[in-house]
Amino acid sequence: MDNSETYLSDYDIFENLFYLAKTTICITKKQNKQLSSLTENDGIDYKVYVPTNLKYQHLGIKLYQKNGARWDNAVEYDDNIIPAPSDLLDYEKRFLV
C-alpha cells in the first residue's frame, strides 16, 4: 500500500479512508466498461486518463444519493464529482496522460 506511513499511523485518517473506500456506486455493466477504460494498467505502466473524482462527470453518468432508507427520494449530485482523498488525486497526477 502506498502512503502506508500516513494511513497506518493515524487511526482517524485510516478510518476516514476506509469508510470512503467501502462506498458503493451502482452502475450498469456498460458504464463499468466505460469507467474501466479511463485507467490502464498492464503490470508495468499505469496510466490515468481522467482523475478518479471526475470520472462520472466525464462520462455523463448521473449520480444520486439516497435520502433516508429508500431510493424514492434520492437526491442528484449537483456536479457528479465524487469525493476522493486529496492524497489519491495527488498520487494520480504522476500517471495522468
C-alpha positions in Angstrom: 0.0 0.0 0.0 1.4 3.3 -1.0 1.5 6.0 1.7 1.2 3.4 4.5 3.1 5.7 6.9 0.2 8.1 6.7 -2.7 5.7 6.8 -1.4 3.2 9.3 0.0 5.7 11.8 -3.2 7.7 12.4 -6.4 5.7 13.0 -8.7 8.6 12.3 -7.2 9.2 8.9 -7.4 5.4 8.2 -11.0 5.3 9.3 -12.0 8.1 7.0 -10.3 6.4 4.1 -11.9 3.0 5.0 -15.4 4.4 5.1 -14.9 6.2 1.8 -13.4 3.1 0.2 -16.3 1.0 1.1 -18.8 3.3 -0.6 -20.8 1.5 -3.3 -21.8 3.2 -6.5 -24.4 1.2 -8.5 -23.8 1.3 -12.2 -24.6 -0.7 -15.3 -22.2 -3.2 -17.0 -21.8 -0.8 -19.9 -20.9 2.1 -17.5 -18.5 -0.1 -15.7 -16.7 -0.9 -19.0 -16.6 2.8 -19.9 -15.1 3.7 -16.4 -12.5 0.9 -16.7 -11.3 2.4 -19.9 -10.3 5.6 -18.1 -7.3 3.9 -16.5 -4.8 1.4 -17.9 -2.5 -0.9 -16.0 -0.5 -3.6 -17.8 1.5 -4.5 -14.8 4.4 -2.3 -15.9 2.9 1.0 -16.8 -0.1 2.7 -15.0 -1.9 5.4 -16.9 -4.8 7.6 -15.7 -6.8 9.3 -18.3 -9.3 11.0 -16.0 -8.8 11.6 -12.3 -11.0 9.4 -10.0 -13.2 12.3 -8.8 -14.1 13.4 -12.3 -14.7 10.0 -14.0 -18.5 10.0 -13.6 -18.8 13.6 -14.7 -16.5 13.0 -17.7 -18.8 10.1 -18.9 -22.0 12.0 -18.1 -23.1 9.4 -15.6 -25.6 10.9 -13.2 -25.1 10.1 -9.6 -27.7 10.0 -6.9 -27.6 9.7 -3.1 -30.3 8.1 -1.0 -32.2 10.4 1.2 -33.2 8.1 4.1 -33.5 4.4 3.8 -35.2 4.3 0.4 -34.3 5.4 -3.1 -37.8 7.1 -3.6 -36.4 10.4 -2.5 -32.9 10.2 -3.9 -31.1 13.4 -4.5 -29.0 14.0 -7.6 -25.4 15.2 -7.1 -25.1 18.7 -8.4 -21.9 18.2 -10.3 -21.4 14.4 -10.5 -18.0 14.8 -8.9 -17.3 12.1 -6.3 -15.4 12.7 -3.1 -11.9 11.5 -3.3 -9.0 11.8 -0.9 -6.5 14.5 -1.9 -3.7 12.0 -1.4 -5.2 9.8 -4.1 -5.7 12.7 -6.5 -2.1 13.8 -5.9 -0.9 10.3 -6.5 -2.8 10.0 -9.7 -1.2 13.2 -11.1 2.0 11.3 -11.6 0.3 9.0 -14.0 -2.1 11.4 -15.9 -1.7 11.2 -19.6 
